[in-house]
Amino acid sequence: MEDASKVVVITGGSRGIGRAVALKFAERKPRIVIIHYDADLKAAEETSRLLEQKAVEVESHRIDVSSKADVNDCFEDIISRLQRVDVLVNNAGITRDALLMRMSEEDWDTVIRVNLKSVFNCTQAVIRAMVKQRGGRIVNISSVTGQIGNPGQANYAASKAGIMGLTKTLAREVASRGITVNAVAPGFIRTEMTEVLSEKVKASLLQQIPMGRAGEPEDVAEAVYWLCSDGASYITGQVIHVNGGIFM
Ligand SMILES: NC(=O)c1ccc[n+]([C@@H]2O[C@H](COP(=O)([O-])OP(=O)(O)OC[C@H]3O[C@@H](n4cnc5c(N)ncnc54)[C@H](O)[C@@H]3O)[C@@H](O)[C@H]2O)c1
């Protein structure tokens, strides 16, 4: 991804890991499309401001990526105007934690829809354009939880493990079209998603990290960016773990 005429779409790009990914891509000055679903537009506006400061052309859309119809409308508009999508980063995600014994059906369904079905929705909306272009990069943000599990996160772990399976399958389906599909699985990263955890939970998570610190959004962004670089063109169907050693 080393061309100023390229288009990079990042879901969940208003803050946290998605914002860090956008700012990392900004170094190459592609056109950046941010998708988010924040009720408060402040974070998305701040991300746009930071990107514009770097002389990047940015647009921001507030849509629910779990809605197939809304995703189709949004991507049809993006592709008809910009003519291409070179990079899709499926990063939008939520948690609704509870022990399985007590987990509501609604919390199960919501997390699967927002974290997993959204990847299906957004990917299906861009894949024809990528095939036509004869190239593209898709990076799906999974989680170490999808690999090793975590009490209280059955819905989240299932969605993130599902992303790994989807990634490997799609990688096989489109490899001959010059499209790579990979996943990045972060560990414990300092964002709004983890800010809400109690001090006790945070301390116990930190104890499990051989490197002894939480990761920063930028740690994840580096891996995503690299997977989209020319140097990673022979890498597909992989899950890259960015977790300070929690899972090896
Ligand atoms: N923070 C961590 O420790 C960690 C660890 C592993 C994986 N992850 C994953 O990384 C990704 C980003 O997490 P984060 O920590 O930056 O979270 P965050 O809560 O800071 O940001 C989440 C982003 O997703 C967007 N989003 C949420 N629901 C959406 C919907 N229905 N439609 C469109 N956009 C929606 C939000 O608007 C926001 O932009 C998530 O997929 C998360 O599961 C995070």
Ligand as a Chemical Component Dictionary entry (heavy atoms), coordinates in Angstrom:
data_LIG
# 
_chem_comp.id                   LIG 
_chem_comp.type                 NON-POLYMER 
_chem_comp.pdbx_formal_charge   0 
_chem_comp.three_letter_code    LIG 
# 
loop_
_chem_comp_atom.comp_id 
_chem_comp_atom.atom_id 
_chem_comp_atom.alt_atom_id 
_chem_comp_atom.type_symbol 
_chem_comp_atom.charge 
_chem_comp_atom.model_Cartn_x 
_chem_comp_atom.model_Cartn_y 
_chem_comp_atom.model_Cartn_z 
_chem_comp_atom.pdbx_ordinal 
LIG N1  N1  N 0  -8.623  -3.037 23.395 1  
LIG C1  C1  C 0  -8.239  -4.291 23.491 2  
LIG O1  O1  O 0  -7.609  -4.716 24.475 3  
LIG C2  C2  C 0  -8.548  -5.258 22.379 4  
LIG C3  C3  C 0  -8.001  -6.544 22.450 5  
LIG C4  C4  C 0  -8.260  -7.449 21.452 6  
LIG C5  C5  C 0  -9.062  -7.093 20.387 7  
LIG N2  N2  N 1  -9.595  -5.844 20.328 8  
LIG C6  C6  C 0  -10.439 -5.526 19.184 9  
LIG O2  O2  O 0  -9.958  -4.380 18.518 10 
LIG C7  C7  C 0  -11.044 -3.695 17.895 11 
LIG C8  C8  C 0  -11.012 -2.229 18.318 12 
LIG O3  O3  O 0  -11.131 -2.171 19.721 13 
LIG P1  P1  P 0  -10.856 -0.853 20.581 14 
LIG O4  O4  O 0  -10.277 -1.320 21.836 15 
LIG O5  O5  O -1 -10.166 0.159  19.756 16 
LIG O6  O6  O 0  -12.384 -0.434 20.880 17 
LIG P2  P2  P 0  -13.091 0.978  21.096 18 
LIG O7  O7  O 0  -14.274 0.669  21.939 19 
LIG O8  O8  O 0  -12.136 2.020  21.538 20 
LIG O9  O9  O 0  -13.582 1.358  19.601 21 
LIG C9  C9  C 0  -14.547 0.578  18.960 22 
LIG C10 C10 C 0  -14.853 1.159  17.606 23 
LIG O10 O10 O 0  -15.836 0.290  16.969 24 
LIG C11 C11 C 0  -16.933 1.079  16.547 25 
LIG N3  N3  N 0  -18.162 0.297  16.583 26 
LIG C12 C12 C 0  -18.716 -0.352 17.636 27 
LIG N4  N4  N 0  -19.890 -0.913 17.263 28 
LIG C13 C13 C 0  -20.073 -0.604 15.963 29 
LIG C14 C14 C 0  -21.110 -0.873 15.021 30 
LIG N5  N5  N 0  -22.194 -1.584 15.354 31 
LIG N6  N6  N 0  -20.988 -0.386 13.760 32 
LIG C15 C15 C 0  -19.896 0.358  13.411 33 
LIG N7  N7  N 0  -18.884 0.627  14.251 34 
LIG C16 C16 C 0  -18.982 0.162  15.513 35 
LIG C17 C17 C 0  -16.979 2.251  17.512 36 
LIG O11 O11 O 0  -17.759 3.308  16.969 37 
LIG C18 C18 C 0  -15.496 2.548  17.654 38 
LIG O12 O12 O 0  -15.070 3.297  16.533 39 
LIG C19 C19 C 0  -12.312 -4.431 18.336 40 
LIG O13 O13 O 0  -12.714 -5.339 17.327 41 
LIG C20 C20 C 0  -11.868 -5.191 19.569 42 
LIG O14 O14 O 0  -12.635 -6.339 19.782 43 
LIG C21 C21 C 0  -9.359  -4.909 21.301 44 
# 
loop_
_chem_comp_bond.comp_id 
_chem_comp_bond.atom_id_1 
_chem_comp_bond.atom_id_2 
_chem_comp_bond.value_order 
_chem_comp_bond.pdbx_ordinal 
LIG N1  C1  SING 1  
LIG C1  O1  DOUB 2  
LIG C1  C2  SING 3  
LIG C2  C3  SING 4  
LIG C2  C21 DOUB 5  
LIG C3  C4  DOUB 6  
LIG C4  C5  SING 7  
LIG C5  N2  DOUB 8  
LIG N2  C6  SING 9  
LIG N2  C21 SING 10 
LIG C6  O2  SING 11 
LIG C6  C20 SING 12 
LIG O2  C7  SING 13 
LIG C7  C8  SING 14 
LIG C7  C19 SING 15 
LIG C8  O3  SING 16 
LIG O3  P1  SING 17 
LIG P1  O4  DOUB 18 
LIG P1  O5  SING 19 
LIG P1  O6  SING 20 
LIG O6  P2  SING 21 
LIG P2  O7  DOUB 22 
LIG P2  O8  SING 23 
LIG P2  O9  SING 24 
LIG O9  C9  SING 25 
LIG C9  C10 SING 26 
LIG C10 O10 SING 27 
LIG C10 C18 SING 28 
LIG O10 C11 SING 29 
LIG C11 N3  SING 30 
LIG C11 C17 SING 31 
LIG N3  C12 SING 32 
LIG N3  C16 SING 33 
LIG C12 N4  DOUB 34 
LIG N4  C13 SING 35 
LIG C13 C14 SING 36 
LIG C13 C16 DOUB 37 
LIG C14 N5  SING 38 
LIG C14 N6  DOUB 39 
LIG N6  C15 SING 40 
LIG C15 N7  DOUB 41 
LIG N7  C16 SING 42 
LIG C17 O11 SING 43 
LIG C17 C18 SING 44 
LIG C18 O12 SING 45 
LIG C19 O13 SING 46 
LIG C19 C20 SING 47 
LIG C20 O14 SING 48 
# 
